[in-house]
Amino acid sequence: MGKHSRPPKSSSSSTTTTTLPPPFLRHILNLDATLSLYIHTLTKPLTPRPLLRLLELIADFRFFFPVTLSLFLATPPSSSLRSHLLLPLLLCSILDLLFIALIKSIVRRSRPPYAKHDEYNAVVSVDNFSFPSGHSSRVSFIASIFYLSRTFIVDAVSDLNHPRVALLIHRWIRGDEVLAVTLLISVVWFWALSTLISRVVLGRHYVLDVFVGGCLGYLEALLTLYIIKLQLL
């Protein structure tokens, strides 16, 4: 007699199902994508490309970490800048790199699609995932550590014996070390905020990527300084 014919396989069994985010989260992501594209399109003709690319390069780990390490090794061990500024920056750089890599591997949010067709080619190679922004977290923890360590920076500037630096502070800031450090921290924060904005302008990230990256960087700075404080006790 004839063999029994096997029933055809259903198409659902051979098709990989994609898990969609909840409606509320999907609405936030769509709003985030719309706002990011609007900012990118609006600011693209107004911002100089060399400046944006320079901000991207300076905030990259492959540039920032070697420079900071060189400054750390060149600073005398007795200086408070070494233990309260440069050391936290180095440790937080490594901590940030691990956190960003872990979160990106879990969330796996793709970068904005228009970034692939944009004229702003990356200065350094970038990965395929955008959440959260590593550049944003990096500049955020740098500015936060500068701000939270301002007392130690003032002490280091007061003890500085370099004649040219002392003359500069005396001539332009009337010998006020606190004002000098305040101006320095203001410049660092201005650079950090400019870099945050540039990530959306360049089309590398969505607004939500940058916001979460900035918040993460601040928390990393607090954690790093807390760990170092425990070690110094």
Solvent accessible surface area in square Angstrom, and as a share of the most:
residue,aa,sasa,rsa
1,M,239,1.07
2,G,70,0.67
3,K,196,0.83
4,H,183,0.82
5,S,105,0.68
6,R,224,0.82
7,P,113,0.71
8,P,126,0.79
9,K,185,0.78
10,S,67,0.43
11,S,88,0.57
12,S,84,0.54
13,S,86,0.55
14,S,96,0.62
15,T,83,0.48
16,T,124,0.72
17,T,119,0.69
18,T,114,0.66
19,T,131,0.76
20,L,124,0.62
21,P,43,0.27
22,P,85,0.54
23,P,98,0.62
24,F,151,0.63
25,L,77,0.38
26,R,87,0.32
27,H,117,0.52
28,I,58,0.30
29,L,49,0.24
30,N,90,0.46
31,L,112,0.56
32,D,12,0.06
33,A,36,0.28
34,T,90,0.52
35,L,83,0.41
36,S,0,0.00
37,L,84,0.42
38,Y,136,0.52
39,I,46,0.23
40,H,9,0.04
41,T,84,0.49
42,L,97,0.48
43,T,29,0.17
44,K,66,0.28
45,P,108,0.68
46,L,138,0.69
47,T,39,0.23
48,P,75,0.47
49,R,110,0.40
50,P,102,0.64
51,L,87,0.43
52,L,8,0.04
53,R,81,0.30
54,L,90,0.45
55,L,17,0.08
56,E,0,0.00
57,L,60,0.30
58,I,56,0.28
59,A,0,0.00
60,D,7,0.04
61,F,43,0.18
62,R,135,0.49
63,F,83,0.35
64,F,26,0.11
65,F,43,0.18
66,P,65,0.41
67,V,67,0.38
68,T,4,0.03
69,L,67,0.33
70,S,68,0.44
71,L,98,0.49
72,F,33,0.14
73,L,119,0.59
74,A,84,0.65
75,T,23,0.13
76,P,80,0.50
77,P,111,0.70
78,S,110,0.71
79,S,27,0.18
80,S,29,0.19
81,L,50,0.25
82,R,53,0.19
83,S,32,0.20
84,H,44,0.19
85,L,13,0.06
86,L,16,0.08
87,L,53,0.26
88,P,0,0.00
89,L,6,0.03
90,L,13,0.06
91,L,77,0.38
92,C,0,0.00
93,S,0,0.00
94,I,82,0.42
95,L,39,0.19
96,D,0,0.00
97,L,75,0.37
98,L,113,0.56
99,F,67,0.28
100,I,13,0.07
101,A,61,0.47
102,L,101,0.50
103,I,47,0.24
104,K,17,0.07
105,S,59,0.38
106,I,123,0.63
107,V,69,0.40
108,R,142,0.52
109,R,38,0.14
110,S,75,0.48
111,R,30,0.11
112,P,0,0.00
113,P,87,0.54
114,Y,40,0.15
115,A,20,0.15
116,K,167,0.71
117,H,164,0.73
118,D,19,0.10
119,E,91,0.41
120,Y,5,0.02
121,N,105,0.54
122,A,39,0.30
123,V,52,0.30
124,V,27,0.16
125,S,85,0.55
126,V,60,0.34
127,D,69,0.36
128,N,120,0.61
129,F,50,0.21
130,S,0,0.00
131,F,35,0.15
132,P,0,0.00
133,S,0,0.00
134,G,10,0.10
135,H,16,0.07
136,S,0,0.00
137,S,0,0.00
138,R,14,0.05
139,V,0,0.00
140,S,8,0.05
141,F,0,0.00
142,I,5,0.03
143,A,0,0.00
144,S,1,0.01
145,I,0,0.00
146,F,30,0.13
147,Y,98,0.37
148,L,59,0.29
149,S,3,0.02
150,R,100,0.36
151,T,88,0.51
152,F,77,0.32
153,I,4,0.02
154,V,28,0.16
155,D,68,0.35
156,A,12,0.09
157,V,31,0.18
158,S,61,0.39
159,D,106,0.55
160,L,82,0.41
161,N,140,0.72
162,H,91,0.41
163,P,98,0.62
164,R,192,0.70
165,V,53,0.31
166,A,52,0.40
167,L,95,0.47
168,L,100,0.50
169,I,20,0.10
170,H,123,0.55
171,R,157,0.57
172,W,181,0.64
173,I,28,0.14
174,R,215,0.78
175,G,30,0.29
176,D,61,0.32
177,E,55,0.25
178,V,91,0.53
179,L,80,0.40
180,A,16,0.12
181,V,4,0.02
182,T,68,0.40
183,L,91,0.45
184,L,79,0.39
185,I,12,0.06
186,S,61,0.39
187,V,96,0.55
188,V,17,0.10
189,W,81,0.28
190,F,148,0.62
191,W,46,0.16
192,A,0,0.00
193,L,93,0.46
194,S,30,0.20
195,T,0,0.00
196,L,30,0.15
197,I,109,0.55
198,S,2,0.01
199,R,1,0.01
200,V,9,0.05
201,V,3,0.01
202,L,0,0.00
203,G,0,0.00
204,R,10,0.04
205,H,2,0.01
206,Y,20,0.08
207,V,43,0.25
208,L,50,0.25
209,D,0,0.00
210,V,15,0.09
211,F,131,0.55
212,V,44,0.25
213,G,0,0.00
214,G,13,0.13
215,C,58,0.35
216,L,29,0.15
217,G,0,0.00
218,Y,97,0.37
219,L,108,0.54
220,E,2,0.01
221,A,0,0.00
222,L,72,0.36
223,L,74,0.37
224,T,4,0.02
225,L,39,0.20
226,Y,126,0.48
227,I,77,0.39
228,I,11,0.06
229,K,125,0.53
230,L,87,0.43
231,Q,140,0.62
232,L,103,0.51
233,L,158,0.79
